[in-house]
Amino acid sequence: ADMFANEEGGPEPDWVITEREQFSDFRDLNKDGKMDKEEIQHWILPQDYDHALAEARHLVYESDADKDKKLTKEEILDNWNMFVGSQATNYGEDLTRNHDEL
């Protein structure tokens, strides 16, 4: 209700419909209409998802201005706020170390 209150039976926004589908298709694994401890654990820490790889791909995708799948120093500096806010760079600490690849 904090994010969406369906007042007077009006239509649901698309994002609510999408979230309901995500819940029924991917979150509620035993189809009982609610999430139990195991389903929450699978949602928060899925075994088949590499968080570091996903974050690294996200950083490259968002920062690679020329889309050559390589980041230049300039591309990183142009998007510094994304990098210092990323867990993949230890919230920016790893950017202060010398790197041969840069």
VMD Tcl script that builds the backbone (N, CA, C; Angstrom):
set m [mol new atoms 306]
animate dup $m
set s [atomselect $m all]
$s set {name element resname resid chain x y z} {
  {N N ALA 1 A 0.816 -1.191 0.000}
  {CA C ALA 1 A 0.000 0.000 0.000}
  {C C ALA 1 A 0.861 1.256 0.000}
  {N N ASP 2 A 2.118 1.170 0.468}
  {CA C ASP 2 A 3.000 2.333 0.453}
  {C C ASP 2 A 3.350 2.737 -0.972}
  {N N MET 3 A 3.458 1.773 -1.865}
  {CA C MET 3 A 3.869 2.065 -3.230}
  {C C MET 3 A 2.681 2.200 -4.181}
  {N N PHE 4 A 1.607 1.455 -3.902}
  {CA C PHE 4 A 0.431 1.511 -4.772}
  {C C PHE 4 A -0.801 1.105 -3.970}
  {N N ALA 5 A -1.795 1.956 -3.977}
  {CA C ALA 5 A -3.066 1.649 -3.330}
  {C C ALA 5 A -4.131 1.619 -4.421}
  {N N ASN 6 A -4.696 0.446 -4.631}
  {CA C ASN 6 A -5.705 0.281 -5.667}
  {C C ASN 6 A -7.032 0.833 -5.150}
  {N N GLU 7 A -7.259 2.108 -5.437}
  {CA C GLU 7 A -8.461 2.770 -4.951}
  {C C GLU 7 A -9.599 2.601 -5.947}
  {N N GLU 8 A -10.763 2.251 -5.433}
  {CA C GLU 8 A -11.992 2.130 -6.210}
  {C C GLU 8 A -11.871 1.169 -7.378}
  {N N GLY 9 A -11.028 0.152 -7.255}
  {CA C GLY 9 A -10.939 -0.890 -8.280}
  {C C GLY 9 A -10.410 -0.437 -9.615}
  {N N GLY 10 A -9.644 0.655 -9.648}
  {CA C GLY 10 A -9.070 1.146 -10.896}
  {C C GLY 10 A -8.031 0.182 -11.439}
  {N N PRO 11 A -7.567 0.438 -12.651}
  {CA C PRO 11 A -6.578 -0.468 -13.249}
  {C C PRO 11 A -5.233 -0.389 -12.522}
  {N N GLU 12 A -4.552 -1.521 -12.478}
  {CA C GLU 12 A -3.226 -1.557 -11.868}
  {C C GLU 12 A -2.194 -1.045 -12.858}
  {N N PRO 13 A -1.184 -0.339 -12.367}
  {CA C PRO 13 A -0.099 0.090 -13.261}
  {C C PRO 13 A 0.649 -1.126 -13.810}
  {N N ASP 14 A 1.316 -0.937 -14.928}
  {CA C ASP 14 A 2.057 -2.035 -15.557}
  {C C ASP 14 A 3.088 -2.632 -14.613}
  {N N TRP 15 A 3.770 -1.797 -13.804}
  {CA C TRP 15 A 4.806 -2.314 -12.916}
  {C C TRP 15 A 4.223 -3.249 -11.857}
  {N N VAL 16 A 2.985 -2.996 -11.426}
  {CA C VAL 16 A 2.349 -3.874 -10.442}
  {C C VAL 16 A 2.024 -5.221 -11.096}
  {N N ILE 17 A 1.526 -5.170 -12.304}
  {CA C ILE 17 A 1.228 -6.407 -13.041}
  {C C ILE 17 A 2.506 -7.223 -13.235}
  {N N THR 18 A 3.603 -6.542 -13.613}
  {CA C THR 18 A 4.883 -7.220 -13.800}
  {C C THR 18 A 5.367 -7.846 -12.497}
  {N N GLU 19 A 5.244 -7.116 -11.396}
  {CA C GLU 19 A 5.678 -7.655 -10.094}
  {C C GLU 19 A 4.842 -8.872 -9.692}
  {N N ARG 20 A 3.546 -8.827 -9.960}
  {CA C ARG 20 A 2.702 -9.996 -9.652}
  {C C ARG 20 A 3.149 -11.214 -10.475}
  {N N GLU 21 A 3.460 -10.991 -11.743}
  {CA C GLU 21 A 3.926 -12.090 -12.594}
  {C C GLU 21 A 5.267 -12.625 -12.104}
  {N N GLN 22 A 6.183 -11.731 -11.737}
  {CA C GLN 22 A 7.481 -12.151 -11.193}
  {C C GLN 22 A 7.283 -13.000 -9.948}
  {N N PHE 23 A 6.378 -12.566 -9.076}
  {CA C PHE 23 A 6.115 -13.321 -7.857}
  {C C PHE 23 A 5.589 -14.710 -8.172}
  {N N SER 24 A 4.569 -14.772 -9.011}
  {CA C SER 24 A 3.953 -16.080 -9.273}
  {C C SER 24 A 4.853 -16.993 -10.107}
  {N N ASP 25 A 5.641 -16.417 -11.022}
  {CA C ASP 25 A 6.471 -17.244 -11.906}
  {C C ASP 25 A 7.828 -17.614 -11.308}
  {N N PHE 26 A 8.412 -16.717 -10.495}
  {CA C PHE 26 A 9.791 -16.931 -10.063}
  {C C PHE 26 A 10.009 -16.921 -8.553}
  {N N ARG 27 A 9.196 -16.240 -7.785}
  {CA C ARG 27 A 9.427 -16.122 -6.342}
  {C C ARG 27 A 8.691 -17.183 -5.533}
  {N N ASP 28 A 7.424 -17.403 -5.850}
  {CA C ASP 28 A 6.590 -18.358 -5.101}
  {C C ASP 28 A 6.781 -19.757 -5.692}
  {N N LEU 29 A 7.916 -20.356 -5.360}
  {CA C LEU 29 A 8.300 -21.621 -5.986}
  {C C LEU 29 A 7.345 -22.768 -5.671}
  {N N ASN 30 A 6.769 -22.783 -4.471}
  {CA C ASN 30 A 5.844 -23.868 -4.120}
  {C C ASN 30 A 4.383 -23.499 -4.372}
  {N N LYS 31 A 4.147 -22.335 -4.950}
  {CA C LYS 31 A 2.821 -21.869 -5.396}
  {C C LYS 31 A 1.777 -21.842 -4.282}
  {N N ASP 32 A 2.202 -21.428 -3.072}
  {CA C ASP 32 A 1.244 -21.340 -1.966}
  {C C ASP 32 A 0.758 -19.910 -1.723}
  {N N GLY 33 A 1.174 -18.969 -2.585}
  {CA C GLY 33 A 0.705 -17.589 -2.479}
  {C C GLY 33 A 1.496 -16.718 -1.524}
  {N N LYS 34 A 2.541 -17.261 -0.924}
  {CA C LYS 34 A 3.391 -16.468 -0.030}
  {C C LYS 34 A 4.815 -17.000 -0.111}
  {N N MET 35 A 5.745 -16.201 0.373}
  {CA C MET 35 A 7.147 -16.622 0.328}
  {C C MET 35 A 7.568 -17.138 1.690}
  {N N ASP 36 A 8.099 -18.350 1.704}
  {CA C ASP 36 A 8.627 -18.900 2.946}
  {C C ASP 36 A 10.123 -18.597 3.045}
  {N N LYS 37 A 10.759 -19.062 4.092}
  {CA C LYS 37 A 12.165 -18.752 4.346}
  {C C LYS 37 A 13.063 -19.182 3.190}
  {N N GLU 38 A 12.860 -20.376 2.661}
  {CA C GLU 38 A 13.687 -20.875 1.563}
  {C C GLU 38 A 13.499 -20.063 0.285}
  {N N GLU 39 A 12.269 -19.664 0.010}
  {CA C GLU 39 A 12.007 -18.851 -1.183}
  {C C GLU 39 A 12.636 -17.470 -1.050}
  {N N ILE 40 A 12.604 -16.900 0.131}
  {CA C ILE 40 A 13.241 -15.601 0.355}
  {C C ILE 40 A 14.751 -15.726 0.205}
  {N N GLN 41 A 15.320 -16.800 0.750}
  {CA C GLN 41 A 16.759 -17.014 0.628}
  {C C GLN 41 A 17.155 -17.164 -0.839}
  {N N HIS 42 A 16.384 -17.904 -1.601}
  {CA C HIS 42 A 16.662 -18.074 -3.031}
  {C C HIS 42 A 16.558 -16.746 -3.776}
  {N N TRP 43 A 15.617 -15.909 -3.375}
  {CA C TRP 43 A 15.432 -14.596 -3.997}
  {C C TRP 43 A 16.604 -13.667 -3.665}
  {N N ILE 44 A 17.001 -13.621 -2.390}
  {CA C ILE 44 A 18.062 -12.714 -1.952}
  {C C ILE 44 A 19.436 -13.198 -2.404}
  {N N LEU 45 A 19.698 -14.492 -2.289}
  {CA C LEU 45 A 20.999 -15.080 -2.638}
  {C C LEU 45 A 20.817 -16.258 -3.587}
  {N N PRO 46 A 20.419 -16.004 -4.825}
  {CA C PRO 46 A 20.221 -17.120 -5.753}
  {C C PRO 46 A 21.530 -17.858 -6.014}
  {N N GLN 47 A 21.456 -19.160 -6.090}
  {CA C GLN 47 A 22.646 -19.981 -6.290}
  {C C GLN 47 A 23.177 -19.894 -7.713}
  {N N ASP 48 A 22.329 -19.558 -8.657}
  {CA C ASP 48 A 22.715 -19.561 -10.064}
  {C C ASP 48 A 22.967 -18.154 -10.610}
  {N N TYR 49 A 23.307 -17.206 -9.735}
  {CA C TYR 49 A 23.492 -15.819 -10.150}
  {C C TYR 49 A 24.806 -15.303 -9.588}
  {N N ASP 50 A 25.661 -14.805 -10.451}
  {CA C ASP 50 A 26.950 -14.274 -10.042}
  {C C ASP 50 A 26.836 -12.756 -9.917}
  {N N HIS 51 A 26.717 -12.277 -8.690}
  {CA C HIS 51 A 26.512 -10.855 -8.446}
  {C C HIS 51 A 27.680 -10.008 -8.946}
  {N N ALA 52 A 28.903 -10.470 -8.720}
  {CA C ALA 52 A 30.078 -9.699 -9.136}
  {C C ALA 52 A 30.127 -9.563 -10.659}
  {N N LEU 53 A 29.872 -10.665 -11.356}
  {CA C LEU 53 A 29.876 -10.629 -12.815}
  {C C LEU 53 A 28.767 -9.715 -13.340}
  {N N ALA 54 A 27.595 -9.800 -12.740}
  {CA C ALA 54 A 26.481 -8.950 -13.167}
  {C C ALA 54 A 26.796 -7.474 -12.947}
  {N N GLU 55 A 27.407 -7.140 -11.812}
  {CA C GLU 55 A 27.747 -5.752 -11.540}
  {C C GLU 55 A 28.839 -5.261 -12.482}
  {N N ALA 56 A 29.827 -6.104 -12.753}
  {CA C ALA 56 A 30.891 -5.723 -13.691}
  {C C ALA 56 A 30.319 -5.480 -15.085}
  {N N ARG 57 A 29.433 -6.353 -15.535}
  {CA C ARG 57 A 28.800 -6.156 -16.849}
  {C C ARG 57 A 27.988 -4.865 -16.882}
  {N N HIS 58 A 27.305 -4.599 -15.785}
  {CA C HIS 58 A 26.506 -3.370 -15.688}
  {C C HIS 58 A 27.408 -2.140 -15.795}
  {N N LEU 59 A 28.519 -2.135 -15.078}
  {CA C LEU 59 A 29.435 -0.990 -15.121}
  {C C LEU 59 A 29.989 -0.775 -16.529}
  {N N VAL 60 A 30.378 -1.855 -17.189}
  {CA C VAL 60 A 30.902 -1.729 -18.553}
  {C C VAL 60 A 29.804 -1.247 -19.492}
  {N N TYR 61 A 28.639 -1.840 -19.412}
  {CA C TYR 61 A 27.536 -1.468 -20.297}
  {C C TYR 61 A 27.189 0.024 -20.157}
  {N N GLU 62 A 27.102 0.499 -18.922}
  {CA C GLU 62 A 26.695 1.877 -18.683}
  {C C GLU 62 A 27.804 2.881 -18.988}
  {N N SER 63 A 29.063 2.475 -18.914}
  {CA C SER 63 A 30.179 3.417 -19.032}
  {C C SER 63 A 30.901 3.378 -20.372}
  {N N ASP 64 A 30.733 2.329 -21.123}
  {CA C ASP 64 A 31.464 2.126 -22.373}
  {C C ASP 64 A 30.845 2.979 -23.492}
  {N N ALA 65 A 31.265 4.232 -23.573}
  {CA C ALA 65 A 30.653 5.193 -24.508}
  {C C ALA 65 A 30.786 4.763 -25.961}
  {N N ASP 66 A 31.939 4.192 -26.344}
  {CA C ASP 66 A 32.132 3.798 -27.745}
  {C C ASP 66 A 31.737 2.347 -28.021}
  {N N LYS 67 A 31.224 1.676 -27.008}
  {CA C LYS 67 A 30.700 0.298 -27.113}
  {C C LYS 67 A 31.715 -0.685 -27.700}
  {N N ASP 68 A 33.001 -0.513 -27.312}
  {CA C ASP 68 A 34.026 -1.458 -27.757}
  {C C ASP 68 A 34.295 -2.548 -26.718}
  {N N LYS 69 A 33.478 -2.570 -25.661}
  {CA C LYS 69 A 33.570 -3.552 -24.577}
  {C C LYS 69 A 34.879 -3.438 -23.790}
  {N N LYS 70 A 35.482 -2.260 -23.870}
  {CA C LYS 70 A 36.679 -1.951 -23.093}
  {C C LYS 70 A 36.485 -0.564 -22.499}
  {N N LEU 71 A 36.943 -0.387 -21.276}
  {CA C LEU 71 A 36.819 0.916 -20.643}
  {C C LEU 71 A 38.151 1.643 -20.657}
  {N N THR 72 A 38.092 2.876 -21.102}
  {CA C THR 72 A 39.271 3.732 -21.038}
  {C C THR 72 A 39.234 4.479 -19.706}
  {N N LYS 73 A 40.355 5.071 -19.374}
  {CA C LYS 73 A 40.417 5.882 -18.162}
  {C C LYS 73 A 39.390 7.004 -18.240}
  {N N GLU 74 A 39.238 7.596 -19.405}
  {CA C GLU 74 A 38.288 8.689 -19.586}
  {C C GLU 74 A 36.842 8.220 -19.373}
  {N N GLU 75 A 36.515 7.043 -19.874}
  {CA C GLU 75 A 35.158 6.523 -19.689}
  {C C GLU 75 A 34.869 6.264 -18.211}
  {N N ILE 76 A 35.867 5.772 -17.501}
  {CA C ILE 76 A 35.685 5.547 -16.067}
  {C C ILE 76 A 35.522 6.880 -15.346}
  {N N LEU 77 A 36.383 7.839 -15.664}
  {CA C LEU 77 A 36.304 9.147 -15.009}
  {C C LEU 77 A 35.005 9.872 -15.343}
  {N N ASP 78 A 34.520 9.709 -16.566}
  {CA C ASP 78 A 33.254 10.326 -16.953}
  {C C ASP 78 A 32.078 9.755 -16.159}
  {N N ASN 79 A 32.241 8.540 -15.654}
  {CA C ASN 79 A 31.178 7.862 -14.906}
  {C C ASN 79 A 31.631 7.532 -13.489}
  {N N TRP 80 A 32.482 8.372 -12.937}
  {CA C TRP 80 A 33.082 8.100 -11.630}
  {C C TRP 80 A 32.041 7.804 -10.562}
  {N N ASN 81 A 30.909 8.498 -10.591}
  {CA C ASN 81 A 29.894 8.307 -9.552}
  {C C ASN 81 A 29.333 6.896 -9.559}
  {N N MET 82 A 29.239 6.285 -10.727}
  {CA C MET 82 A 28.756 4.913 -10.812}
  {C C MET 82 A 29.784 3.941 -10.207}
  {N N PHE 83 A 31.049 4.215 -10.448}
  {CA C PHE 83 A 32.103 3.327 -9.964}
  {C C PHE 83 A 32.315 3.448 -8.459}
  {N N VAL 84 A 32.288 4.655 -7.933}
  {CA C VAL 84 A 32.502 4.796 -6.489}
  {C C VAL 84 A 31.289 4.345 -5.690}
  {N N GLY 85 A 30.162 4.192 -6.341}
  {CA C GLY 85 A 28.969 3.686 -5.678}
  {C C GLY 85 A 28.777 2.200 -5.862}
  {N N SER 86 A 29.754 1.534 -6.483}
  {CA C SER 86 A 29.598 0.124 -6.817}
  {C C SER 86 A 30.340 -0.785 -5.843}
  {N N GLN 87 A 29.663 -1.833 -5.461}
  {CA C GLN 87 A 30.300 -2.841 -4.610}
  {C C GLN 87 A 31.430 -3.534 -5.361}
  {N N ALA 88 A 31.337 -3.603 -6.685}
  {CA C ALA 88 A 32.361 -4.267 -7.490}
  {C C ALA 88 A 33.715 -3.575 -7.383}
  {N N THR 89 A 33.725 -2.287 -7.088}
  {CA C THR 89 A 34.990 -1.559 -6.927}
  {C C THR 89 A 35.280 -1.284 -5.455}
  {N N ASN 90 A 34.615 -2.034 -4.578}
  {CA C ASN 90 A 34.773 -1.826 -3.141}
  {C C ASN 90 A 34.457 -0.369 -2.813}
  {N N TYR 91 A 33.380 0.108 -3.409}
  {CA C TYR 91 A 32.893 1.476 -3.243}
  {C C TYR 91 A 33.987 2.509 -3.531}
  {N N GLY 92 A 34.730 2.247 -4.614}
  {CA C GLY 92 A 35.721 3.188 -5.117}
  {C C GLY 92 A 37.131 2.951 -4.622}
  {N N GLU 93 A 37.312 2.192 -3.558}
  {CA C GLU 93 A 38.653 1.993 -3.006}
  {C C GLU 93 A 39.592 1.314 -4.003}
  {N N ASP 94 A 39.085 0.362 -4.777}
  {CA C ASP 94 A 39.938 -0.352 -5.730}
  {C C ASP 94 A 40.407 0.533 -6.886}
  {N N LEU 95 A 39.741 1.656 -7.100}
  {CA C LEU 95 A 40.120 2.549 -8.188}
  {C C LEU 95 A 41.374 3.364 -7.863}
  {N N THR 96 A 41.746 3.422 -6.596}
  {CA C THR 96 A 42.915 4.197 -6.199}
  {C C THR 96 A 44.192 3.393 -6.295}
  {N N ARG 97 A 44.114 2.117 -6.538}
  {CA C ARG 97 A 45.288 1.259 -6.665}
  {C C ARG 97 A 45.778 1.250 -8.113}
  {N N ASN 98 A 47.065 1.029 -8.305}
  {CA C ASN 98 A 47.603 0.938 -9.661}
  {C C ASN 98 A 47.121 -0.327 -10.337}
  {N N HIS 99 A 46.680 -0.179 -11.585}
  {CA C HIS 99 A 46.187 -1.308 -12.375}
  {C C HIS 99 A 46.859 -1.268 -13.744}
  {N N ASP 100 A 47.450 -2.369 -14.150}
  {CA C ASP 100 A 48.068 -2.448 -15.461}
  {C C ASP 100 A 47.042 -2.313 -16.582}
  {N N GLU 101 A 45.810 -2.829 -16.335}
  {CA C GLU 101 A 44.801 -2.815 -17.387}
  {C C GLU 101 A 44.249 -1.419 -17.656}
  {N N LEU 102 A 44.523 -0.474 -16.767}
  {CA C LEU 102 A 44.063 0.890 -17.010}
  {C C LEU 102 A 45.155 1.622 -17.726}
}
mol reanalyze $m
mol bondsrecalc $m
mol representation Tube
mol addrep $m
